[in-house]
Amino acid sequence: GKHVFCEKPLACTLEDGLNEVAAAREKGVLLGGAPDTFMGSGIQTCKKLIEDGWIGTPVAAEAHMLGHGPESWHPDPDFFYHFGAGPLFDMGPYYVTALINLLGPVSTVTSSVKITFPERTATCKEHYGETIHVTTPTHAAGILGMQQGAIAMLTVSFDVWNTYDRQPITVYGSKGTLRVPDPNTFGGRISLLRPGSGEWEDIPLLYPYTENSRGLGFTDFCRCIRSGKKPYAYCDQTLHVLDVMSAFYRSSEKGTSIAIEAPYEMRHSLPLD
């Protein structure tokens, strides 16, 4: 009978996520969860630009989270390579949440996933030299068919080197292209390319919360408990994200596209005041 705001992801399996949402609705309590970075100035400014037609109709998007894993710096990296983690369930929530806030809900997922290195060696000082046995996919690449017509590509990996210079998210529209900041942050640099200009134009951040504002979603969640309004980081969003991420595994296993069934209704950008 308690209101719950959880870490990302909502659950490790779609079945568990569905059960959590059903239990919350049965009890008449709110269920929400991280990430809340989409409420920061970076994503919200990009969302406002798209809504106001600065790039026309969104046609496509690319999102990348590419690196060689956390075993060189994290003090206890083993869990990243087991069920419930990997790059998709650890970092994917930031990217999928950003994409659906910018482009709307996902209708289908077609993907491939793999384990490139079955064993890895920790080089962090706490576990230096220890072997990590990998049991969950560490590279995932997928095509997301969005309900509003855009096609997005998402790649997350712990298996590649020296790719931190890649743009985290780029949205291509019929009248321009938008470079979106890292969805694991609240601020960041936004750039716009319009037809005929030939040069990228930096766009100022329009909203507050440009620095680390972890807890922003939880604060809104608490306000909504009192007001009866729907939180921004609500369970319909976290469940839709979980459905999309789970579909990566199911699509790769079955060799076919997977329909996303968890409903999600994209909301307007936050009010500027």
C-alpha positions as CSV (number, residue, x, y, z in Angstrom):
1,G,0.0,0.0,0.0
2,K,3.0,2.4,-0.3
3,H,3.9,4.7,-3.1
4,V,7.1,3.6,-4.8
5,F,9.7,5.4,-6.8
6,C,12.4,2.9,-8.0
7,E,15.8,3.0,-9.6
8,K,16.2,2.1,-13.3
9,P,15.2,-0.2,-14.7
10,L,11.6,-0.8,-13.4
11,A,12.4,-4.6,-13.3
12,C,14.7,-7.1,-14.8
13,T,11.9,-8.9,-16.8
14,L,8.8,-7.6,-18.5
15,E,6.7,-10.0,-16.6
16,D,7.9,-8.5,-13.3
17,G,7.3,-5.0,-14.5
18,L,3.8,-5.8,-15.5
19,N,3.1,-7.3,-12.1
20,E,4.5,-4.2,-10.4
21,V,2.3,-1.9,-12.4
22,A,-0.8,-4.1,-11.8
23,A,-0.1,-4.2,-8.0
24,A,0.2,-0.4,-7.9
25,R,-3.0,0.1,-9.7
26,E,-4.8,-2.5,-7.5
27,K,-3.7,-0.7,-4.4
28,G,-4.4,2.8,-5.8
29,V,-0.8,4.0,-5.2
30,L,1.7,5.8,-7.5
31,L,4.6,3.9,-9.1
32,G,7.4,5.8,-10.8
33,G,11.1,5.5,-11.4
34,A,14.4,6.7,-12.8
35,P,15.8,8.0,-14.9
36,D,14.7,11.6,-14.4
37,T,17.5,13.2,-16.6
38,F,14.9,13.7,-19.4
39,M,13.4,16.4,-17.1
40,G,16.7,18.4,-17.3
41,S,17.3,21.3,-19.6
42,G,19.2,19.3,-22.3
43,I,16.4,16.9,-23.3
44,Q,13.6,19.4,-22.5
45,T,15.2,22.1,-24.7
46,C,15.5,19.6,-27.6
47,K,11.9,18.4,-27.0
48,K,10.7,22.0,-27.2
49,L,12.7,22.6,-30.4
50,I,11.1,19.5,-32.1
51,E,7.6,20.5,-30.9
52,D,8.1,24.0,-32.3
53,G,9.1,22.6,-35.7
54,W,12.7,23.7,-35.8
55,I,13.7,20.4,-37.6
56,G,10.4,19.8,-39.3
57,T,9.0,16.3,-39.0
58,P,11.4,13.8,-37.3
59,V,12.6,11.2,-39.9
60,A,15.2,9.3,-38.0
61,A,17.5,9.2,-35.0
62,E,20.7,7.6,-33.9
63,A,21.7,6.9,-30.3
64,H,25.0,5.4,-29.1
65,M,26.4,4.4,-25.8
66,L,29.8,2.8,-26.7
67,G,32.7,1.9,-24.5
68,H,34.7,-1.0,-23.1
69,G,32.9,-1.5,-19.8
70,P,33.3,-0.4,-16.2
71,E,35.8,-3.0,-15.0
72,S,38.7,-0.6,-15.2
73,W,37.2,2.0,-12.8
74,H,34.1,0.6,-10.9
75,P,35.0,-0.7,-7.4
76,D,32.8,-3.8,-7.8
77,P,32.2,-4.4,-11.6
78,D,31.1,-8.0,-11.6
79,F,27.4,-7.3,-11.5
80,F,27.5,-5.3,-14.7
81,Y,28.0,-8.6,-16.6
82,H,25.1,-10.6,-15.3
83,F,21.3,-10.8,-15.6
84,G,19.6,-7.5,-15.0
85,A,22.6,-5.4,-16.1
86,G,24.8,-5.3,-19.2
87,P,25.0,-2.1,-21.2
88,L,21.3,-2.4,-22.2
89,F,19.7,-2.6,-18.8
90,D,22.3,-0.5,-17.1
91,M,22.6,2.4,-19.5
92,G,19.8,1.7,-22.0
93,P,17.1,3.3,-19.8
94,Y,18.6,6.8,-20.2
95,Y,18.7,6.5,-24.0
96,V,15.3,4.8,-24.5
97,T,13.7,7.3,-22.1
98,A,15.2,10.2,-24.1
99,L,14.2,8.8,-27.4
100,I,10.5,8.3,-26.4
101,N,10.4,11.8,-24.9
102,L,11.7,13.2,-28.2
103,L,9.9,11.0,-30.7
104,G,7.0,9.3,-28.9
105,P,6.3,5.7,-28.2
106,V,8.0,2.7,-29.9
107,S,5.9,0.3,-31.9
108,T,8.5,-2.4,-33.0
109,V,12.0,-3.5,-32.1
110,T,14.3,-5.4,-34.4
111,S,17.7,-6.2,-32.9
112,S,20.8,-8.4,-32.4
113,V,22.7,-8.9,-29.2
114,K,25.8,-10.8,-28.3
115,I,28.5,-11.6,-25.8
116,T,31.9,-10.7,-27.4
117,F,34.2,-11.6,-24.5
118,P,32.9,-14.5,-22.3
119,E,35.6,-13.6,-19.7
120,R,36.9,-10.2,-18.8
121,T,39.7,-9.1,-16.4
122,A,39.0,-6.5,-13.8
123,T,41.7,-3.8,-13.6
124,C,40.1,-1.6,-10.9
125,K,42.3,-1.5,-7.8
126,E,39.7,-3.2,-5.6
127,H,39.5,-6.4,-7.8
128,Y,42.6,-6.1,-9.9
129,G,43.4,-9.2,-11.9
130,E,40.1,-11.0,-11.0
131,T,38.2,-12.8,-13.8
132,I,34.7,-11.8,-14.6
133,H,32.5,-14.5,-16.2
134,V,30.0,-12.8,-18.5
135,T,26.5,-14.2,-18.6
136,T,24.5,-11.3,-20.2
137,P,24.8,-9.6,-23.6
138,T,27.4,-6.9,-23.8
139,H,26.7,-5.5,-27.2
140,A,23.2,-4.7,-28.5
141,A,22.1,-3.0,-31.7
142,G,18.5,-2.4,-32.7
143,I,16.1,-0.6,-34.9
144,L,13.2,1.1,-33.2
145,G,10.1,1.8,-35.3
146,M,8.4,4.7,-33.7
147,Q,4.6,5.0,-33.7
148,Q,4.8,8.5,-35.2
149,G,6.8,7.3,-38.1
150,A,10.5,8.0,-37.3
151,I,13.0,5.2,-37.4
152,A,15.6,5.2,-34.6
153,M,18.8,3.2,-34.2
154,L,20.2,2.4,-30.8
155,T,23.5,0.7,-30.1
156,V,24.9,0.1,-26.6
157,S,28.1,-1.7,-25.9
158,F,30.7,-2.7,-23.4
159,D,32.8,-4.3,-26.1
160,V,34.3,-1.5,-28.2
161,W,37.2,1.0,-27.8
162,N,37.6,4.8,-28.0
163,T,34.2,5.9,-29.2
164,Y,33.5,8.5,-26.6
165,D,33.6,11.2,-29.2
166,R,30.4,9.9,-30.9
167,Q,27.3,12.1,-30.5
168,P,25.1,10.4,-27.9
169,I,21.9,11.2,-29.8
170,T,21.2,12.8,-33.2
171,V,17.7,13.5,-34.5
172,Y,17.2,14.0,-38.2
173,G,14.2,16.0,-39.4
174,S,12.7,17.0,-42.7
175,K,14.0,20.6,-42.1
176,G,17.1,20.1,-40.1
177,T,19.3,18.0,-37.8
178,L,19.5,18.2,-34.0
179,R,22.4,17.0,-31.8
180,V,21.1,16.0,-28.4
181,P,23.2,16.0,-25.2
182,D,24.2,12.9,-23.2
183,P,20.9,11.6,-21.7
184,N,22.8,10.6,-18.6
185,T,23.2,14.3,-17.8
186,F,20.8,17.1,-17.2
187,G,22.4,19.8,-19.4
188,G,25.0,19.6,-22.2
189,R,25.6,21.1,-25.6
190,I,22.8,21.3,-28.2
191,S,23.6,22.0,-31.9
192,L,21.3,22.6,-34.8
193,L,22.0,22.2,-38.5
194,R,19.4,23.8,-40.9
195,P,19.2,23.5,-44.7
196,G,21.5,25.9,-46.5
197,S,23.4,27.1,-43.5
198,G,26.3,24.6,-43.9
199,E,27.3,25.2,-40.2
200,W,26.1,23.9,-36.9
201,E,24.5,26.4,-34.6
202,D,24.7,26.1,-30.8
203,I,21.3,26.5,-29.1
204,P,21.1,27.9,-25.6
205,L,19.5,25.8,-22.9
206,L,16.0,27.1,-22.2
207,Y,15.2,25.4,-18.9
208,P,16.6,25.2,-15.4
209,Y,18.3,22.1,-14.1
210,T,21.4,22.1,-16.2
211,E,23.7,20.6,-13.6
212,N,23.4,17.3,-11.7
213,S,19.9,17.3,-10.5
214,R,19.4,13.7,-9.4
215,G,16.1,13.5,-7.5
216,L,14.2,15.9,-9.7
217,G,11.9,13.2,-10.8
218,F,11.4,12.0,-7.2
219,T,10.6,15.5,-6.1
220,D,7.9,15.8,-8.8
221,F,6.7,12.3,-7.7
222,C,6.2,13.5,-4.1
223,R,4.3,16.6,-5.2
224,C,2.0,14.4,-7.3
225,I,1.2,12.2,-4.3
226,R,-0.3,15.4,-2.7
227,S,-1.8,16.9,-5.8
228,G,-3.2,13.8,-7.4
229,K,-1.5,14.7,-10.7
230,K,0.4,12.3,-12.9
231,P,4.2,12.3,-12.3
232,Y,6.5,12.9,-15.2
233,A,8.6,9.9,-14.3
234,Y,5.6,7.6,-14.1
235,C,5.3,3.8,-14.4
236,D,3.7,4.0,-17.9
237,Q,7.1,5.4,-19.1
238,T,9.3,3.1,-17.1
239,L,7.2,0.1,-18.2
240,H,7.4,1.1,-21.9
241,V,11.1,1.5,-21.6
242,L,11.4,-2.0,-20.0
243,D,9.2,-3.5,-22.8
244,V,11.5,-1.9,-25.4
245,M,14.7,-3.2,-23.8
246,S,13.3,-6.7,-23.2
247,A,12.3,-6.7,-26.9
248,F,16.0,-6.4,-27.8
249,Y,16.6,-9.9,-26.3
250,R,13.4,-11.4,-27.6
251,S,14.0,-10.1,-31.1
252,S,17.6,-11.4,-31.2
253,E,16.6,-14.8,-30.0
254,K,13.6,-15.2,-32.4
255,G,15.2,-13.5,-35.4
256,T,12.2,-11.3,-36.0
257,S,10.6,-7.9,-35.1
258,I,8.9,-7.6,-31.7
259,A,5.8,-5.5,-31.2
260,I,5.8,-3.2,-28.2
261,E,2.6,-3.6,-26.2
262,A,3.1,-1.5,-23.1
263,P,1.2,1.8,-23.8
264,Y,2.9,5.1,-23.5
265,E,1.6,8.6,-24.3
266,M,4.2,11.2,-25.0
267,R,3.7,14.4,-22.9
268,H,4.4,18.0,-24.0
269,S,7.7,19.6,-22.9
270,L,7.8,21.1,-19.4
271,P,6.4,24.7,-19.1
272,L,9.1,27.3,-19.5
273,D,8.0,29.2,-16.4
